[in-house]
């Protein structure tokens, strides 16, 4: 079954260095998506694993398994982020 990280398998590789993609905002590009993420998410993070997002997989209706990438940004917690907003470093 296809996944939402088929285009970039490195995103799902444990130990891979990643960061959030920059998105355009009215006040200019930022490295966070909505502006409410923890400031640690602006740093480079390390992939710790992946987890299947059962809700998004069921909702997409296209037979694509939707995964979240588990990231350690060094702040003592693990972030669960969709691969479409990550890039490898």
C-alpha positions as CSV (number, residue, x, y, z in Angstrom):
1,X,0.0,0.0,0.0
2,X,1.4,3.5,-0.8
3,X,2.4,5.8,2.0
4,X,2.7,9.6,2.4
5,X,6.5,9.4,2.5
6,X,7.1,7.3,-0.6
7,X,8.6,10.3,-2.4
8,X,11.3,10.6,0.3
9,X,12.1,7.5,2.2
10,X,14.9,9.3,4.1
11,X,12.3,11.1,6.1
12,X,11.4,7.7,7.7
13,X,15.0,6.7,8.5
14,X,15.9,6.6,12.1
15,X,18.7,9.1,12.9
16,X,18.0,11.2,9.8
17,X,18.4,15.0,10.5
18,X,15.3,17.0,9.5
19,X,13.8,20.4,9.9
20,X,10.4,22.0,9.2
21,X,10.0,23.5,5.8
22,X,9.5,27.2,5.6
23,X,6.1,28.4,4.7
24,X,5.1,31.9,3.4
25,X,3.2,34.1,5.8
26,X,1.9,37.6,5.5
27,X,4.8,38.7,7.7
28,X,7.4,36.8,5.7
29,X,8.7,33.2,5.6
30,X,9.2,31.4,8.9
31,X,10.5,28.0,9.7
32,X,7.4,27.0,11.6
33,X,4.1,26.1,10.0
34,X,1.4,28.0,12.0
35,X,3.5,30.0,14.4
36,X,2.2,28.2,17.5
37,X,4.8,25.3,17.5
38,X,7.4,25.2,20.3
39,X,10.5,27.3,19.5
40,X,12.5,24.1,19.6
41,X,10.9,23.0,16.3
42,X,12.9,25.7,14.6
43,X,16.0,23.6,15.2
44,X,17.3,20.6,13.4
45,X,15.7,17.4,14.8
46,X,16.5,13.7,14.6
47,X,14.1,11.1,13.4
48,X,13.3,8.6,16.1
49,X,10.7,6.5,14.3
50,X,7.3,6.6,12.5
51,X,3.7,6.0,13.5
52,X,0.6,5.2,11.5
53,X,-2.0,8.0,11.7
54,X,-5.1,5.8,11.7
55,X,-7.5,8.8,11.5
56,X,-5.8,10.4,8.4
57,X,-5.4,7.0,6.7
58,X,-9.1,6.3,7.0
59,X,-10.1,9.9,6.0
60,X,-8.0,10.2,2.9
61,X,-10.1,7.7,0.9
62,X,-7.3,7.0,-1.6
63,X,-5.8,3.9,-0.1
64,X,-2.7,5.8,1.1
65,X,-1.3,5.0,4.5
66,X,-0.7,8.3,6.3
67,X,2.2,8.2,8.7
68,X,3.7,10.8,11.1
69,X,7.4,11.1,11.6
70,X,8.5,11.1,15.3
71,X,11.1,13.8,15.8
72,X,13.4,14.7,18.7
73,X,14.2,18.4,18.6
74,X,16.2,18.2,21.8
75,X,13.6,19.6,24.2
76,X,12.8,16.4,26.0
77,X,9.7,15.5,24.1
78,X,8.9,13.8,20.8
79,X,7.1,15.6,18.1
80,X,4.8,13.8,15.7
81,X,4.9,15.6,12.4
82,X,3.5,14.8,8.9
83,X,6.3,14.2,6.4
84,X,4.9,16.8,3.9
85,X,6.1,19.6,6.2
86,X,9.6,18.2,6.8
87,X,12.8,18.3,4.8
88,X,16.1,16.5,5.2
89,X,19.2,18.4,6.2
